Amino acid sequence: MQVVTSAADLAERLSQTGYLVDEGLATIGYLALAMQRPLLLEGEPGTGKTALAEAVAEGLGLRLIRLQCHEGIDASQALYDWDFARQILHLRTVEATRGDEAIDQAEIEKSLFDERFLLSRPIVQALRESPVVLLIDEIDRADDEFEAFLLEVLSTNQVTIPEYGTITAVTPPVVILTSNRTREVHDALKRRCLYHWVDHPGLQRETEIVRRRLPGVSHQLAEQVARATSRLRDRGDLVKPPGVAETLDWASALHTLGAADLDLEMAAITLGAVLKYREDAQRVRASLDKLLSH
């Protein structure tokens, strides 16, 4: 794992991957690394929380392991499972090989829970392979019980598998949790983490993001798209306001069509790159002139 010496150093490493951070995010990210604390990122969908974890992994030269949370997720889906099919095959092979010989049941049972039959899920993978970046994505979609389990793992950096033993991370993984705040994450988990609210970037930074990620797009077009996308977010009546990913998609679509400017005609035919709901597109088409006004 590459050593990060300061917030400015982290910002530079992320910049090299194409991810631009402000001073606040760079500082809290550096502190999370230096203090070996999990980092909880909250914010609206599309603000780049997941992309930050990907950029951190790339910038530090580490593998990214992702645990996607969802309603009903339980510990087994996050930790480990046993390869039952291979265990049964192993058992039948032993029985066929031994024939009429007496079989030591304790020995057979022990052999069934051997390393080769253990299926590591994201958290166990991260503990065994660290240093890695462990992304726990959309923790707000999981339930209270899963949060409590996660808190214990993050506090000890180890997991005990009854049939196998305890797995402990020699080096704690870099843990980044994200939340879209569909519900409040419990205080106990927040206390274990450093925290940052990730907002949509300002016009200047979003323009620069487009220019970094899509170097073929002119500064003028990048700024026009960033400004229009920002206005879409500010409307307050859209089902799904666009995020940075949609800004990039829109700029890429316009560039692909050879557009030098974002005018009414080009905006009308490319709205599907930035708005993903019919109702949103209808609302915006009715006032495109205001969206593009200077």
Residue pairs with C-beta under 8 A, 6 or more apart in sequence:
1 60
1 61
1 62
1 131
1 171
2 13
2 59
2 60
2 61
4 10
4 13
4 30
4 33
4 34
4 60
6 30
7 23
7 26
7 27
7 29
7 30
8 26
9 30
10 21
10 26
10 29
10 30
10 33
10 59
11 21
11 23
11 26
13 59
13 60
14 20
14 21
14 26
14 29
14 52
14 55
14 56
14 59
15 21
15 212
16 59
17 55
17 58
17 59
18 55
18 209
18 212
18 213
19 48
19 51
19 52
19 55
19 59
20 201
20 205
20 208
20 209
20 212
21 29
21 52
22 201
22 205
24 196
25 52
25 196
25 198
28 39
28 194
28 195
28 196
29 39
29 52
29 56
29 196
31 37
31 194
32 38
32 39
32 174
32 176
32 194
33 174
35 194
36 172
37 192
37 193
37 194
38 154
38 175
38 176
38 177
38 192
38 193
38 194
39 175
39 176
39 177
39 193
39 194
39 195
39 196
40 139
40 177
40 178
40 179
40 185
40 189
40 190
40 193
40 194
40 195
40 196
41 49
41 52
41 176
41 177
41 178
41 179
41 196
41 197
41 198
42 49
42 178
42 179
42 180
42 181
42 185
42 195
42 196
42 197
42 198
43 49
43 180
43 181
43 197
43 198
43 199
44 180
44 181
44 199
44 200
44 241
44 243
45 180
45 240
45 243
46 200
46 241
46 242
46 243
46 244
46 245
46 246
47 198
47 199
47 200
47 243
47 244
48 198
48 201
48 243
48 244
49 178
49 198
50 135
50 137
50 178
51 244
51 245
52 176
52 198
53 64
53 66
53 133
53 135
53 137
53 176
53 178
54 64
54 135
56 62
56 133
56 174
56 176
57 63
57 64
57 132
57 133
57 174
58 64
60 133
60 174
62 131
62 132
62 133
62 174
63 129
63 132
63 133
64 132
64 133
64 135
65 122
65 125
65 126
65 129
65 132
65 133
65 134
65 135
65 173
66 122
66 135
66 137
67 78
67 121
67 122
67 123
67 134
67 135
67 136
67 137
68 137
68 138
69 136
69 137
69 138
69 139
69 140
69 141
69 142
69 146
70 138
70 141
70 142
71 141
71 142
71 143
72 143
73 141
73 142
73 143
73 146
74 145
74 146
75 146
75 149
76 121
77 121
78 121
78 122
78 123
78 146
78 149
78 150
79 121
79 123
79 124
79 159
79 161
80 118
80 119
80 120
80 121
80 124
80 159
80 161
81 119
81 121
82 113
82 117
82 118
82 119
82 163
83 117
83 118
83 119
86 116
86 117
87 112
87 117
90 111
90 112
90 117
91 108
91 112
94 103
94 108
94 111
95 103
113 163
113 164
115 164
118 161
118 164
120 128
122 134
123 134
123 153
123 159
124 159
124 167
125 132
126 132
126 134
126 169
126 173
126 175
127 157
127 158
127 159
127 167
127 168
127 169
127 173
128 167
128 169
130 169
130 170
130 171
130 172
130 173
131 171
131 173
131 174
132 173
132 174
133 173
133 174
133 175
133 176
134 173
134 174
134 175
134 176
135 176
135 177
135 178
136 150
136 175
136 176
136 177
136 178
137 177
137 178
138 178
138 179
138 180
139 147
139 150
139 177
139 178
139 179
139 185
139 189
140 179
140 180
140 181
140 182
140 183
140 184
140 185
141 182
142 150
144 186
147 185
147 186
147 188
147 189
148 188
150 189
151 188
151 189
151 192
153 159
154 175
154 189
154 192
154 193
155 192
157 168
157 169
157 172
157 173
158 166
158 167
158 168
158 169
159 166
159 167
160 166
160 167
161 167
177 189
177 193
179 185
200 206
200 230
200 233
200 243
200 244
201 209
201 244
203 223
203 226
203 227
203 230
206 226
206 229
206 230
206 244
206 247
207 219
207 222
207 223
207 226
209 244
209 247
209 248
210 217
210 222
210 225
210 226
210 247
210 248
210 251
211 217
211 219
211 222
213 248
214 222
214 248
214 251
214 252
214 255
216 255
217 251
217 252
217 254
217 255
218 260
220 260
220 261
221 251
221 254
221 255
221 259
221 260
221 261
221 262
222 251
224 261
224 262
224 292
225 247
225 250
225 251
225 254
225 262
226 247
228 250
228 262
228 267
228 291
228 292
229 242
229 246
229 247
229 250
229 274
231 291
232 238
232 241
232 242
232 274
232 275
232 284
232 291
233 241
233 242
235 241
235 283
235 284
237 283
238 275
238 277
238 280
238 283
238 284
239 277
239 279
239 280
240 275
240 276
240 277
240 280
242 250
242 274
242 275
246 273
246 274
246 275
246 276
247 274
249 273
249 274
250 270
250 273
250 274
252 273
253 270
253 273
254 262
254 266
254 270
257 266
257 270
259 266
262 292
263 292
264 288
264 289
264 292
267 288
267 291
267 292
268 285
268 288
271 281
271 284
271 285
272 281
275 281
275 284
284 291
